[in-house]
Amino acid sequence: MQFGWLTLALSPSPAEDQARIEQLIEQACAAERLGFSDVWLTEHYFTGESVYNDSLMFAAALAMKTEKVRIGFAVVQTPFHHPVRLAVQLALLDNLSKGRIDVGIGKGTVYNEYEFVGHGLRSHDSRERMEETIDILERAWRESPLTYEGKFHKIHIPAIRPKPVQQPGPPLWRSVISPGSFRECGKLGVPILTARLPVEHDRLASTPPDQRDGPRDGIDELAASGHRPRRLLKRQGSHAAELPPHGDAMSRWLGREAICQDHPLHRMPP
């Protein structure tokens, strides 16, 4: 079993942003020394909820400070990125890190509608934007030249340079919560990112496998397709869940980051 560290890097005030960013770099280096397999970065804007905001640029800094730990995104909010620029940035990151990038893909959340508004968007078409971005990413790393005509983007690319170190490209992970998404990813063999979810053992035991419709079913289908599901265990409140054997040392590092704060920015214009 491998353990990674997911940081939701809150900074409580603008005056503390720089110090918090420096602390996160120190903590990522400490995670590598302590044997964690990966570090996962979040992407949120405008509130300090994710203090570095631009997870791609921050990942470049971590790539220069670390040597072995994998660097993942949980997740890249695809509506906020042009897919060609995203393909180029991720390919460069894969080169800077010597092939240590994992890319979690998401559509953003309606609970943070202010992020869409801040980027000149609304969330009603976020899933369509995400699916188009995934299609362009996967094809841009494989095809040269690439001509693509979609609903949101019409592009012609001679080639993506540099090519990613990991071929045909960095692993793409999907963020899933709903039972239907688990089943879809299981059937496609797509790696998943998810929070810890309860499993109703009694119900599963009494339900025939072909009638199940939930996270466990999707994980079973993932395993059958040869993919290993991975869970990201968040720190919430003032306690950590399921740290590795050397986790006491890491918990001391992470303890000062266990700050919860609500953001009063959910009142959006109609």
C-alpha positions in Angstrom: 0.0 0.0 0.0 1.2 3.5 -0.9 0.3 6.7 0.9 0.1 10.2 -0.6 -0.5 13.6 0.8 -3.4 15.8 -0.4 -3.1 19.5 0.6 -6.0 21.9 0.7 -3.7 24.7 1.3 -5.7 27.4 3.2 -4.2 30.7 4.0 -6.4 32.7 6.5 -5.3 36.1 5.4 -3.4 37.8 2.5 -0.7 38.8 5.0 0.1 35.1 5.5 0.1 34.0 1.9 3.8 34.1 1.2 4.7 32.3 4.5 2.1 29.6 3.8 3.4 29.0 0.3 6.9 28.5 1.7 5.6 26.1 4.3 3.9 24.0 1.6 7.2 23.7 -0.3 8.9 22.6 3.0 6.1 20.1 3.7 6.3 18.6 0.2 10.0 18.0 0.7 9.4 16.5 4.1 6.8 14.2 2.6 9.4 12.9 0.1 11.9 12.3 2.9 9.3 10.5 5.0 8.5 8.1 2.2 5.2 9.3 0.9 4.7 8.2 -2.7 2.9 11.3 -4.0 1.9 14.9 -3.2 -1.5 16.1 -4.6 -2.3 19.8 -5.3 -5.7 21.5 -5.3 -6.8 24.3 -7.5 -9.0 27.0 -6.1 -9.1 30.8 -6.7 -9.8 34.1 -5.0 -10.4 33.1 -1.4 -7.1 31.7 -0.1 -8.6 28.3 0.1 -5.8 27.1 -2.1 -3.1 29.6 -1.4 -0.9 29.1 -4.4 -4.0 29.3 -6.7 -2.1 28.2 -9.8 -1.3 24.6 -9.1 0.5 24.1 -12.4 3.1 26.8 -11.6 3.4 25.6 -8.1 4.0 22.1 -9.3 7.0 23.4 -11.3 8.5 24.7 -8.1 8.0 21.4 -6.4 9.5 19.6 -9.4 12.7 21.6 -8.9 12.8 20.9 -5.1 12.1 17.1 -5.1 13.5 14.1 -6.8 11.3 11.0 -6.3 7.8 11.9 -5.0 5.2 12.0 -7.7 3.3 15.3 -8.1 -0.4 15.1 -8.8 -3.3 17.5 -9.4 -6.6 16.9 -7.5 -7.8 18.3 -9.6 -7.2 20.5 -12.6 -10.4 22.5 -13.1 -10.5 22.1 -16.9 -13.1 24.9 -17.7 -10.5 27.5 -16.5 -7.7 26.3 -18.9 -7.3 26.5 -22.7 -6.7 22.8 -23.6 -3.7 23.5 -25.9 -2.0 25.6 -23.3 -2.8 23.0 -20.7 -1.3 20.2 -22.9 1.9 22.2 -23.3 2.2 23.1 -19.6 1.7 19.5 -18.5 4.2 18.2 -21.1 6.8 20.7 -19.8 6.0 19.7 -16.2 6.5 16.1 -17.1 9.9 17.0 -18.4 10.9 19.1 -15.4 9.9 16.4 -13.0 11.4 13.6 -15.2 8.1 11.8 -15.6 6.5 12.3 -12.1 3.2 14.0 -13.0 -0.3 12.6 -12.4 -3.2 14.7 -13.7 -6.5 14.5 -11.9 -9.3 16.0 -14.2 -12.4 17.8 -12.9 -15.1 20.1 -14.1 -15.1 22.5 -11.1 -17.9 22.6 -8.6 -21.2 24.5 -8.6 -20.6 25.2 -4.9 -17.8 27.5 -6.0 -19.7 29.3 -8.7 -17.7 32.5 -8.0 -14.7 30.8 -9.5 -16.6 30.4 -12.8 -17.8 34.0 -12.6 -14.2 35.2 -12.0 -13.1 33.5 -15.2 -16.0 34.9 -17.2 -17.9 31.7 -17.2 -20.8 29.9 -15.6 -21.0 26.3 -14.5 -23.9 25.1 -16.6 -21.7 23.7 -19.4 -18.7 22.7 -17.3 -19.0 19.0 -18.0 -19.1 19.5 -21.7 -16.0 21.8 -21.5 -14.2 19.1 -19.4 -15.0 16.3 -21.9 -13.7 18.4 -24.8 -10.5 19.3 -22.9 -9.8 15.6 -22.1 -10.3 14.7 -25.8 -7.9 17.5 -26.9 -5.3 16.6 -24.3 -5.2 13.0 -25.2 -5.0 13.6 -28.9 -2.5 16.5 -28.7 0.1 14.3 -27.0 -0.4 11.5 -29.6 -1.1 13.2 -32.9 0.9 15.7 -34.9 -0.4 17.6 -36.6 -3.8 17.8 -34.9 -6.9 19.5 -36.3 -9.8 19.6 -33.9 -13.3 21.2 -34.3 -15.4 21.1 -31.1 -18.1 23.1 -29.5 -15.8 25.4 -27.6 -12.4 25.1 -29.5 -11.4 25.0 -33.1 -7.7 24.4 -33.4 -4.8 23.3 -35.6 -1.6 22.3 -33.9 1.6 21.3 -35.8 2.9 19.4 -32.8 3.2 19.6 -29.0 6.8 20.3 -27.9 8.4 19.2 -25.7 6.8 15.7 -25.8 5.9 14.3 -22.3 8.4 12.0 -20.7 5.6 9.6 -19.9 4.2 8.2 -23.1 1.8 8.7 -24.6 1.2 11.3 -21.8 0.9 11.8 -18.1 -1.7 9.6 -16.5 -5.2 11.2 -16.5 -7.3 10.5 -13.4 -11.0 11.2 -13.0 -12.5 12.8 -9.9 -15.6 10.7 -9.0 -18.2 10.7 -6.2 -21.5 9.5 -7.7 -22.2 5.8 -8.2 -22.7 6.3 -12.0 -19.3 7.9 -12.3 -17.7 4.9 -10.5 -19.4 2.5 -12.9 -18.4 4.6 -16.0 -14.7 4.8 -14.9 -14.7 1.1 -14.0 -15.9 0.1 -17.4 -13.4 2.3 -19.2 -10.5 1.4 -16.9 -9.9 5.0 -16.0 -8.0 5.6 -12.8 -10.1 7.4 -10.1 -9.7 10.0 -7.4 -12.2 10.0 -4.6 -12.8 10.9 -1.0 -13.4 8.1 1.6 -16.9 6.8 1.1 -18.9 4.4 3.3 -19.5 0.9 2.0 -22.7 -0.8 3.0 -21.3 -4.3 3.6 -24.6 -5.9 4.5 -26.3 -4.5 1.4 -23.5 -5.5 -0.9 -23.4 -9.0 0.5 -27.0 -9.6 -0.2 -27.0 -8.0 -3.7 -26.0 -10.0 -6.7 -22.9 -8.6 -8.4 -24.7 -7.8 -11.6 -27.3 -5.7 -9.7 -24.9 -3.5 -7.7 -24.6 0.1 -8.6 -22.2 2.0 -6.4 -18.6 2.8 -5.6 -17.6 -0.7 -4.7 -19.0 -2.0 -8.0 -17.0 0.5 -9.9 -13.8 -0.3 -8.0 -14.4 -4.0 -8.8 -14.7 -3.2 -12.5 -11.5 -1.1 -12.3 -9.6 -4.0 -10.7 -10.9 -6.4 -13.3 -9.6 -4.0 -16.1 -6.1 -4.1 -14.6 -6.2 -0.6 -13.0 -5.6 0.0 -9.3 -8.0 2.5 -7.7 -6.3 5.1 -5.5 -7.9 6.9 -2.6 -6.9 10.4 -1.4 -7.5 10.8 2.3 -8.0 14.4 3.3 -7.1 16.0 6.6 -10.2 17.7 8.0 -10.7 19.5 11.2 -7.8 18.9 13.6 -7.2 15.2 13.0 -5.6 13.0 10.3 -7.0 9.7 9.1 -4.9 6.7 8.3 -1.3 8.0 8.2 1.5 5.5 7.4 3.6 4.0 10.1 5.9 7.0 10.1 2.9 9.3 10.0 3.4 10.8 13.5 6.3 12.8 12.2 4.3 14.0 9.2 1.3 14.8 11.3 3.5 17.2 13.3 4.5 18.9 10.0 0.9 19.0 8.9 -0.7 20.0 12.2 -0.2 23.7 11.8 -2.1 23.5 8.4 -5.2 22.0 10.0 -7.2 25.2 9.9 -10.9 25.3 8.8 -12.5 28.5 7.7 -15.7 29.1 5.8 -15.7 31.6 2.9 -18.5 34.1 2.6 -18.3 34.2 -1.2 -21.1 31.9 -2.2 -23.7 34.7 -2.8 -23.5 35.0 -6.6 -25.2 37.3 -9.0 -28.1 35.7 -10.9 
